[in-house]
Amino acid sequence: MEYHILPVTPFAQNCTVWICPQSRAAAVIDPGGEAGRIRALLDEQQARVEAILLTHGHLDHVGAASELARQLGVPIHGPHVEDAFLLQALPQQAEMFGFPPAQAFTPDHWLAEGERIRFGQQQVEVLHCPGHTPGHVVFYHREAQLAQVGDVLFKGSIGRTDFPRGNHTKLLASIRDKLLPLGAAVRFIPGHGPMSTLGHEAAHNPYLVQ
């Protein structure tokens, strides 16, 4: 499975395009802003978007979702319904962080643990991983051993839990019970910063090594 990472917004959030190499069907994950740059990447890769996927409801991950969905005529999937309060608070988030004005929206489909999303010949599994936000989800492509983990886990760090309804205990449980069992070889794309593997973080991440 082909993927392209495009950092967007002043927070350098990793918007990612996953592409089925056989069909060029694609999913855009966490389009946090800069819709024009995302569209340019899609054109460059000759990708045909079938869905927009959201890991959680923070503005830097969803800011361009509505605009792209309208432009491309595709549905928005995710996050989990527990993040509805964040999507409804997008105007306040934009004002707080100095982003362009943002409108509240409701996705076409809330996601739940165990669901499957298909585009082209690819299948992505949904893991509900609360902690950073209560409705955070992770997208896992089993065949490629690749996960998009949003702000749950980073190279050398973990997600913040000091935002509304964050929970440090639940975050650690999500990492230990949902992510690490996927296997040490699994590569992951975090919401910000460089990629890593679950094995490397299990062995070296100071927040996970006891």
Order of alpha helices (4+ residues) and beta strands (2+ residues): beta-beta-beta-alpha-beta-alpha-alpha-beta-alpha-alpha-beta-beta-beta-beta-beta-beta-alpha-beta-beta-alpha
